[in-house]
Amino acid sequence: MIGVAPESTESRGRAPGQARISLGAMLRTGSDPTVAALYAITLLLVGFGLIMVLSSSSITSYLDDQGFFGGFWRQASFALIGIPLMLIAAAMPVVFWKRWAWVLLGLGIALQLLVFTPLGIEVYGNRNWIQIGGFGAQPSEALKLALVVWVGAVLQRKEPLLGQMRHEIIPIIVPGAVLALGVVLLGRDLGTVLIMAAMVFGAMYFGGISWKTLGVTAGGGALAVVLFVITSPNRMQRLLSHAGGTDDYSGIDWQSTHGMWALASGGLFGVGLGNSKAKWSWLPAADNDYIFAIIGEELGLIGALLVIVLFIVLTVVMLRVISRARDRFGKAVVGGIMVWIVGQAFVNIGVVIGVFPVLGVPLPLISAGGTALIACLAAIGVVISIARDGAQYQAELEAAAPARGRNRGIR
């Protein structure tokens, strides 16, 4: 088991806080169906994602001299890293995340700053990646998890002061979120910044921040987004294209147009797994940002709706975890992670079906992308850790109920 274990002859000699790892503890769900549901939905999404990455990346992988299975093996290797990491995070006691929240945030910001060193590289106009030899990573994905855990820890620590706006804004918004989002925005990745901002707002909402502070935060965020859009010609061009102000089929509209064509050609049941035409170099990022278009083309409306239903079920399960959480920390962290993963999923789907302009965010747990997959799996592990603690808390309440009843009878 990882974390605090019952005292025994074996554990008395161990230093305080030292962990003992047990595979059984990682996999144990107890009698709580919520934990089992989280494992099942997550593994189902990851497995489905591997199948779709294999299909959507086969042609581009072959053209890049990696064979038809190059993209699949790369994604599978990241899954083999991320799933054990999820199990480890799930086995950690909640106190671990509270204790190390500040360290995790500092480490996340430090990693993000590496994109401005010689290790940083530019991808599609965004400097949000680092490259070490043949290994590439997106530090902002790790920063998301660090930030939401930190917000939860701050809310828990400042609980007696909540209700006063200055204590609700400082240090969560200023300097915390401003600094974390700012270092990502310096790399010009507005799509990731919007997801992170929504995640922080979700953590604050579920963490019990007052409506007045939430309103001020939302208003300030909206003004900032408008400013960042109107000061960027590229972002303005995307927005105008989405609104119908341009018709640049061979340029900026190429990806969105071919994504819609792929979806439309799928019909109700799709053209069959592996039979996509769009993935033959017609649709950019077919295995990443636009993998939902390939799902719709190959598996049709039925396959697309299945993905949406899975994310809806994940939302319902996470809402249950929030309702059963022991304290404000658990509610805020799970709420933020839910907004991050599920919110990003529906933003990605909205981009593909033309509801939103192109933002460049992947479909969580499904799209190709190693750092994003590992970060999402680690985040689910944190949710499971809080769910297990919440189940224990509910059991403690149930056990204490008869004693309270007896005490009332005595009085």
Rosetta blueprint (number, residue, H / E / L):
1 M L
2 I L
3 G L
4 V L
5 A L
6 P L
7 E L
8 S L
9 T L
10 E L
11 S L
12 R L
13 G L
14 R L
15 A L
16 P L
17 G L
18 Q L
19 A L
20 R L
21 I L
22 S L
23 L H
24 G H
25 A H
26 M H
27 L H
28 R L
29 T L
30 G L
31 S L
32 D L
33 P H
34 T H
35 V H
36 A H
37 A H
38 L H
39 Y H
40 A H
41 I H
42 T H
43 L H
44 L H
45 L H
46 V H
47 G H
48 F H
49 G H
50 L H
51 I H
52 M H
53 V H
54 L H
55 S H
56 S H
57 S H
58 S H
59 I H
60 T H
61 S H
62 Y H
63 L H
64 D L
65 D L
66 Q L
67 G L
68 F L
69 F L
70 G H
71 G H
72 F H
73 W H
74 R H
75 Q H
76 A H
77 S H
78 F H
79 A H
80 L H
81 I H
82 G H
83 I H
84 P H
85 L H
86 M H
87 L H
88 I H
89 A H
90 A H
91 A H
92 M L
93 P L
94 V H
95 V H
96 F H
97 W H
98 K H
99 R H
100 W L
101 A H
102 W H
103 V H
104 L H
105 L H
106 G H
107 L H
108 G H
109 I H
110 A H
111 L H
112 Q H
113 L H
114 L H
115 V H
116 F H
117 T L
118 P L
119 L L
120 G E
121 I E
122 E E
123 V E
124 Y L
125 G L
126 N E
127 R E
128 N E
129 W E
130 I E
131 Q E
132 I E
133 G L
134 G L
135 F E
136 G E
137 A E
138 Q L
139 P H
140 S H
141 E H
142 A H
143 L H
144 K H
145 L H
146 A H
147 L H
148 V H
149 V H
150 W H
151 V H
152 G H
153 A H
154 V H
155 L H
156 Q H
157 R H
158 K L
159 E H
160 P H
161 L H
162 L L
163 G L
164 Q L
165 M H
166 R H
167 H H
168 E H
169 I H
170 I L
171 P L
172 I H
173 I H
174 V H
175 P H
176 G H
177 A H
178 V H
179 L H
180 A H
181 L H
182 G H
183 V H
184 V H
185 L H
186 L L
187 G L
188 R L
189 D L
190 L H
191 G H
192 T H
193 V H
194 L H
195 I H
196 M H
197 A H
198 A H
199 M H
200 V H
201 F H
202 G H
203 A H
204 M H
205 Y H
206 F H
207 G L
208 G L
209 I L
210 S L
211 W H
212 K H
213 T H
214 L H
215 G H
216 V H
217 T H
218 A H
219 G H
220 G H
221 G H
222 A H
223 L H
224 A H
225 V H
226 V H
227 L H
228 F H
229 V H
230 I H
231 T L
232 S L
233 P H
234 N H
235 R H
236 M H
237 Q H
238 R H
239 L H
240 L H
241 S H
242 H H
243 A L
244 G L
245 G L
246 T L
247 D L
248 D L
249 Y L
250 S L
251 G L
252 I L
253 D L
254 W H
255 Q H
256 S H
257 T H
258 H H
259 G H
260 M H
261 W H
262 A H
263 L H
264 A H
265 S H
266 G H
267 G L
268 L L
269 F L
270 G L
271 V L
272 G L
273 L L
274 G L
275 N L
276 S L
277 K L
278 A L
279 K L
280 W L
281 S L
282 W L
283 L L
284 P L
285 A L
286 A L
287 D L
288 N L
289 D L
290 Y L
291 I H
292 F H
293 A H
294 I H
295 I H
296 G H
297 E H
298 E H
299 L H
300 G H
301 L H
302 I H
303 G H
304 A H
305 L H
306 L H
307 V H
308 I H
309 V H
310 L H
311 F H
312 I H
313 V H
314 L H
315 T H
316 V H
317 V H
318 M H
319 L H
320 R H
321 V H
322 I H
323 S H
324 R H
325 A L
326 R L
327 D L
328 R H
329 F H
330 G H
331 K H
332 A H
333 V H
334 V H
335 G H
336 G H
337 I H
338 M H
339 V H
340 W H
341 I H
342 V H
343 G H
344 Q H
345 A H
346 F H
347 V H
348 N H
349 I H
350 G H
351 V H
352 V H
353 I L
354 G L
355 V L
356 F L
357 P L
358 V L
359 L L
360 G L
361 V L
362 P L
363 L L
364 P L
365 L L
366 I L
367 S L
368 A L
369 G L
370 G H
371 T H
372 A H
373 L H
374 I H
375 A H
376 C H
377 L H
378 A H
379 A H
380 I H
381 G H
382 V H
383 V H
384 I H
385 S H
386 I H
387 A H
388 R H
389 D H
390 G H
391 A H
392 Q H
393 Y H
394 Q H
395 A H
396 E H
397 L H
398 E H
399 A H
400 A H
401 A H
402 P H
403 A H
404 R H
405 G H
406 R H
407 N H
408 R H
409 G H
410 I H
411 R L
